[in-house]
């Protein structure tokens, strides 16, 4: 986590927002593994918003799946389902079969 946080700070300082979003996604995945679900939702949400605004569909969809994992672990099943549906819709539109399988 510490390495991700240092990388995030550095990328933000130099204005590399895409790399910061990638690190946020990595950070959120690690936080899910450590059962830090609130922090994971926040980090994945930030990366999701960045990717969505810039039309980076794959990053957007995978950030949704990470949010979904964290919501599910917190027992927030309706939110988890919503995030999974959002990801599945993107993967289907993009004809990304692996992404579809990941979402299912």
N, CA and C of each residue as an Amber inpcrd file, in Angstrom:
protein
   312
   0.8180000  -1.1970000   0.0000000   0.0000000   0.0000000   0.0000000
   0.8620000   1.2630000   0.0000000   1.9220000   1.2020000   0.7700000
   2.7880000   2.3820000   0.8750000   3.3840000   2.7560000  -0.4820000
   3.8080000   1.7510000  -1.2340000   4.3880000   2.0140000  -2.5530000
   3.3470000   2.6310000  -3.4780000   2.1410000   2.1170000  -3.4460000
   1.0680000   2.6830000  -4.2710000   0.7970000   4.1370000  -3.8870000
   0.7640000   4.4010000  -2.5930000   0.4810000   5.7630000  -2.1450000
   1.5980000   6.7260000  -2.5520000   2.8370000   6.2580000  -2.5020000
   3.9600000   7.0900000  -2.9460000   3.8910000   7.3420000  -4.4440000
   3.5810000   6.2970000  -5.2020000   3.4590000   6.4500000  -6.6550000
   2.3110000   7.3910000  -6.9990000   1.1990000   7.2480000  -6.3160000
   0.0420000   8.1070000  -6.5480000   0.3980000   9.5680000  -6.3120000
   1.0660000   9.8220000  -5.2160000   1.4760000  11.1950000  -4.8960000
   2.4000000  11.7460000  -5.9860000   3.3640000  10.9470000  -6.4100000
   4.3190000  11.3890000  -7.4330000   3.6110000  11.6730000  -8.7550000
   2.7350000  10.7790000  -9.1910000   2.0230000  10.9940000 -10.4510000
   1.1370000  12.2340000 -10.3870000   0.5060000  12.4550000  -9.2610000
  -0.3370000  13.6560000  -9.1160000   0.5170000  14.9190000  -9.1480000
   1.6760000  14.8610000  -8.5160000   2.5570000  16.0340000  -8.4980000
   3.0420000  16.4160000  -9.8880000   3.2720000  15.4260000 -10.7450000
   3.7590000  15.7460000 -12.0940000   2.6190000  15.8760000 -13.1070000
   1.3940000  15.7000000 -12.6390000   0.2370000  15.8880000 -13.5070000
  -0.0700000  14.7260000 -14.4220000   0.4450000  13.5460000 -14.1210000
   0.1720000  12.3520000 -14.9280000  -1.0760000  11.6780000 -14.3600000
  -2.2280000  12.1630000 -14.7820000  -3.4970000  11.7160000 -14.2110000
  -3.8670000  10.2950000 -14.6400000  -3.4810000   9.9100000 -15.8420000
  -3.7740000   8.5500000 -16.2850000  -3.0380000   7.5310000 -15.4080000
  -1.7490000   7.7480000 -15.2030000  -0.9800000   6.8340000 -14.3550000
  -1.5040000   6.8480000 -12.9260000  -1.9440000   8.0060000 -12.4480000
  -2.5290000   8.0880000 -11.1050000  -3.7880000   7.2290000 -11.0170000
  -4.6010000   7.2490000 -12.0700000  -5.8170000   6.4390000 -12.0770000
  -5.4890000   4.9530000 -12.0870000  -4.4590000   4.5710000 -12.8240000
  -4.0260000   3.1650000 -12.8360000  -3.5680000   2.7470000 -11.4370000
  -2.8060000   3.6170000 -10.7850000  -2.3430000   3.3110000  -9.4250000
  -3.5310000   3.2450000  -8.4610000  -4.4980000   4.1260000  -8.6190000
  -5.6930000   4.0710000  -7.7650000  -6.3930000   2.7260000  -7.9030000
  -6.4660000   2.2310000  -9.1380000  -7.0990000   0.9290000  -9.3460000
  -6.2890000  -0.1750000  -8.6660000  -4.9850000  -0.1250000  -8.8100000
  -4.1170000  -1.1120000  -8.1550000  -4.2650000  -1.0280000  -6.6380000
  -4.2740000   0.1880000  -6.1290000  -4.4410000   0.4170000  -4.6930000
  -5.7700000  -0.1570000  -4.2110000  -6.8280000   0.0890000  -4.9630000
  -8.1470000  -0.4010000  -4.5490000  -8.1880000  -1.9280000  -4.5200000
  -7.5380000  -2.5640000  -5.4710000  -7.4870000  -4.0350000  -5.4760000
  -6.7540000  -4.5530000  -4.2380000  -5.6580000  -3.9040000  -3.8960000
  -4.9130000  -4.3010000  -2.6930000  -5.7570000  -4.0850000  -1.4420000
  -6.4880000  -2.9820000  -1.3990000  -7.3190000  -2.6870000  -0.2350000
  -8.4430000  -3.7070000  -0.0770000  -9.0010000  -4.1730000  -1.1880000
 -10.0100000  -5.2350000  -1.1020000  -9.3860000  -6.4690000  -0.4570000
  -8.1890000  -6.8280000  -0.9050000  -7.4990000  -7.9890000  -0.3480000
  -7.2090000  -7.8620000   1.1380000  -7.0160000  -6.6200000   1.5750000
  -6.7330000  -6.3650000   2.9940000  -7.9920000  -6.0680000   3.8160000
  -9.1430000  -6.1910000   3.1700000 -10.4370000  -5.9470000   3.8070000
 -10.6320000  -4.4890000   4.2320000  -9.9960000  -3.5810000   3.5130000
 -10.1810000  -2.1400000   3.7350000 -11.1950000  -1.6440000   2.6970000
 -12.4330000  -2.0680000   2.8750000 -13.4360000  -1.9080000   1.8330000
 -13.8480000  -0.4640000   1.5790000 -13.9750000   0.3220000   2.6110000
 -14.3580000   1.7320000   2.4260000 -13.3000000   2.4540000   1.5950000
 -12.0330000   2.2340000   1.9280000 -10.9440000   2.8700000   1.1920000
 -10.8820000   2.3470000  -0.2400000 -11.1510000   1.0460000  -0.4050000
 -11.1420000   0.4480000  -1.7480000 -12.2230000   1.0700000  -2.6270000
 -13.3970000   1.2760000  -2.0660000 -14.4980000   1.8810000  -2.8200000
 -14.1290000   3.3030000  -3.2330000 -13.5190000   4.0340000  -2.3290000
 -13.1190000   5.4030000  -2.6470000 -12.0750000   5.4260000  -3.7740000
 -11.0420000   4.6080000  -3.6610000  -9.9830000   4.5860000  -4.6720000
 -10.5030000   4.0910000  -6.0230000 -11.2790000   3.0110000  -6.0040000
 -11.8290000   2.4760000  -7.2510000 -12.8080000   3.4710000  -7.8790000
 -13.5570000   4.1700000  -7.0420000 -14.4870000   5.1850000  -7.5510000
 -13.7620000   6.3330000  -8.2340000 -12.6470000   6.7510000  -7.6540000
 -11.8570000   7.8180000  -8.2730000 -11.2910000   7.3640000  -9.6200000
 -10.7780000   6.1350000  -9.6770000 -10.2350000   5.6540000 -10.9460000
 -11.3640000   5.4730000 -11.9640000 -12.4960000   4.9770000 -11.5260000
 -13.6630000   4.8090000 -12.4030000 -14.0770000   6.1500000 -13.0000000
 -14.1700000   7.1660000 -12.1750000 -14.5720000   8.4950000 -12.6620000
 -13.5780000   9.0380000 -13.6810000 -12.2850000   8.8760000 -13.4040000
 -11.2660000   9.3510000 -14.3370000 -11.4180000   8.6510000 -15.6830000
 -11.4640000   7.3250000 -15.6570000 -11.5380000   6.5670000 -16.9020000
 -12.8420000   6.8520000 -17.6520000 -13.9420000   6.9750000 -16.9410000
 -15.2290000   7.2610000 -17.5840000 -15.1860000   8.6080000 -18.2970000
 -14.6800000   9.6200000 -17.6330000 -14.6390000  10.9690000 -18.2220000
 -13.7660000  11.0400000 -19.4660000 -12.7730000  10.1610000 -19.5510000
 -11.8490000  10.1990000 -20.6840000 -12.1350000   9.1220000 -21.7250000
 -13.2130000   8.4000000 -21.5260000 -13.6080000   7.4020000 -22.5070000
 -12.7530000   6.1530000 -22.5300000 -12.0190000   5.8980000 -21.4400000
 -11.1900000   4.6930000 -21.3430000 -12.0840000   3.5830000 -20.7970000
 -12.7310000   2.8850000 -21.7280000 -13.7780000   1.9380000 -21.3540000
 -13.2740000   0.7700000 -20.5140000 -12.1330000   0.2140000 -20.8720000
 -11.6220000  -0.9470000 -20.1290000 -11.3020000  -0.5670000 -18.6770000
 -10.6080000   0.5670000 -18.4870000 -10.2960000   1.0300000 -17.1390000
 -11.5470000   1.3180000 -16.3330000 -12.5290000   1.9300000 -16.9930000
 -13.8110000   2.2360000 -16.3610000 -14.4710000   0.9430000 -15.8820000
 -14.5560000  -0.0480000 -16.7770000 -15.2460000  -1.2880000 -16.4470000
 -14.5420000  -2.0610000 -15.3290000 -13.2270000  -2.1660000 -15.4100000
 -12.5240000  -2.9230000 -14.3620000 -12.5600000  -2.1930000 -13.0180000
 -12.6010000  -0.8820000 -13.0420000 -12.7630000  -0.1380000 -11.7890000
 -14.1400000  -0.4120000 -11.1900000 -15.1430000  -0.5410000 -12.0570000
 -16.4820000  -0.9070000 -11.5790000 -16.4590000  -2.2690000 -10.8960000
 -15.7520000  -3.2240000 -11.4950000 -15.6970000  -4.5610000 -10.8910000
 -15.0110000  -4.5410000  -9.5270000 -13.9880000  -3.7240000  -9.3910000
 -13.3320000  -3.6240000  -8.0840000 -14.2680000  -3.0000000  -7.0530000
 -14.9960000  -1.9720000  -7.4630000 -16.0150000  -1.3910000  -6.5690000
 -17.0260000  -2.4630000  -6.1710000 -17.4440000  -3.2580000  -7.1430000
 -18.4180000  -4.3070000  -6.8950000 -17.9240000  -5.2960000  -5.8460000
 -16.6680000  -5.6990000  -5.9610000 -16.1000000  -6.6310000  -4.9790000
 -16.1590000  -6.0470000  -3.5700000 -15.7820000  -4.7880000  -3.4510000
 -15.7710000  -4.1430000  -2.1340000 -17.1900000  -3.9740000  -1.5870000
 -18.1250000  -3.5500000  -2.4460000 -19.5130000  -3.4130000  -1.9920000
 -20.0780000  -4.7610000  -1.5450000 -19.7970000  -5.7990000  -2.3130000
 -20.2960000  -7.1310000  -1.9710000 -19.7400000  -7.5700000  -0.6100000
 -18.4640000  -7.3560000  -0.3940000 -17.8340000  -7.7470000   0.8690000
 -18.4220000  -6.9860000   2.0550000 -18.9120000  -5.7680000   1.7990000
 -19.5390000  -4.9710000   2.8620000 -21.0170000  -5.3240000   3.0470000
 -21.5140000  -6.2130000   2.2050000 -22.9240000  -6.5820000   2.2930000
 -23.8470000  -5.6280000   1.5590000 -23.2760000  -4.7420000   0.7630000
 -24.0680000  -3.7820000  -0.0130000 -24.3110000  -4.3750000  -1.4080000
 -25.1720000  -5.3780000  -1.4280000 -25.3530000  -6.1880000  -2.6190000
 -25.9960000  -5.4360000  -3.7820000 -26.9250000  -4.5430000  -3.5100000
 -27.5500000  -3.7790000  -4.6040000 -26.5230000  -2.8950000  -5.3090000
 -25.6510000  -2.2710000  -4.5400000 -24.5930000  -1.4510000  -5.1500000
 -23.6140000  -2.3270000  -5.9260000 -23.2950000  -3.4830000  -5.3690000
 -22.3860000  -4.4130000  -6.0530000 -22.9820000  -4.8400000  -7.3930000
 -24.2530000  -5.1710000  -7.3890000 -24.9230000  -5.5880000  -8.6210000
 -24.9320000  -4.4540000  -9.6370000 -25.2040000  -3.2530000  -9.1780000
 -25.2130000  -2.0940000 -10.0750000 -23.8570000  -1.8820000 -10.7480000
 -22.7880000  -1.9970000  -9.9690000 -21.4400000  -1.8320000 -10.5200000
 -21.1080000  -2.9440000 -11.5180000 -21.5130000  -4.1600000 -11.1850000
 -21.2570000  -5.2910000 -12.0790000 -22.0220000  -5.1200000 -13.3870000
 -23.2650000  -4.6870000 -13.3120000 -24.0570000  -4.4540000 -14.5280000
 -23.4360000  -3.3700000 -15.3940000 -22.9330000  -2.3240000 -14.7560000
 -22.2760000  -1.2430000 -15.5080000 -21.0580000  -1.7820000 -16.2460000
 -20.2680000  -2.5880000 -15.5570000 -19.0780000  -3.1780000 -16.1830000
 -19.4770000  -4.1170000 -17.3200000 -20.4580000  -4.9660000 -17.0820000
 -20.8870000  -5.9170000 -18.1040000 -21.3920000  -5.2090000 -19.3530000
 -22.1250000  -4.1430000 -19.1690000 -22.6330000  -3.3630000 -20.3130000
 -21.4670000  -2.8380000 -21.1570000 -20.4670000  -2.3050000 -20.5030000
 -19.3020000  -1.7720000 -21.2170000 -18.5780000  -2.8890000 -21.9650000
 -18.3240000  -3.9830000 -21.2740000 -17.6160000  -5.0970000 -21.9090000
 -18.3920000  -5.6400000 -23.1050000 -19.7080000  -5.7260000 -22.9720000
 -20.5410000  -6.2250000 -24.0660000 -20.4760000  -5.2730000 -25.2570000
 -20.5960000  -3.9750000 -24.9980000 -20.5090000  -2.9730000 -26.0700000
 -19.1650000  -3.0200000 -26.7920000 -18.1250000  -3.2840000 -26.0410000
 -16.7700000  -3.3190000 -26.5910000 -16.3990000  -4.6920000 -27.1710000
 -17.3140000  -5.6320000 -27.0540000 -17.0720000  -7.0110000 -27.5090000
 -15.8300000  -7.6150000 -26.8440000 -15.7010000  -7.3120000 -25.5690000
 -14.5880000  -7.8130000 -24.7730000 -15.0730000  -9.0620000 -24.0420000
 -14.8490000 -10.2150000 -24.6460000 -15.3660000 -11.4790000 -24.1090000
 -14.7450000 -11.8240000 -22.7560000 -13.4540000 -11.5710000 -22.5910000
 -12.8250000 -11.8410000 -21.3030000 -13.4460000 -10.9620000 -20.2220000
 -13.6340000  -9.6780000 -20.5410000 -14.2510000  -8.7700000 -19.5900000
 -15.6610000  -9.2170000 -19.2310000 -16.4130000  -9.6650000 -20.2250000
 -17.7590000 -10.1780000 -19.9540000 -17.6820000 -11.3500000 -18.9780000
 -16.7570000 -12.2580000 -19.2280000 -16.6030000 -13.4120000 -18.3390000
 -16.2060000 -12.9690000 -16.9390000 -15.3160000 -11.9890000 -16.8390000
 -14.9180000 -11.4820000 -15.5220000 -16.1060000 -10.8890000 -14.7730000
 -16.9780000 -10.2220000 -15.5000000 -18.1400000  -9.5800000 -14.8710000
 -19.1950000 -10.5890000 -14.4560000 -19.2290000 -11.7140000 -15.1520000
 -20.2260000 -12.7350000 -14.8150000 -19.7360000 -13.5980000 -13.6750000
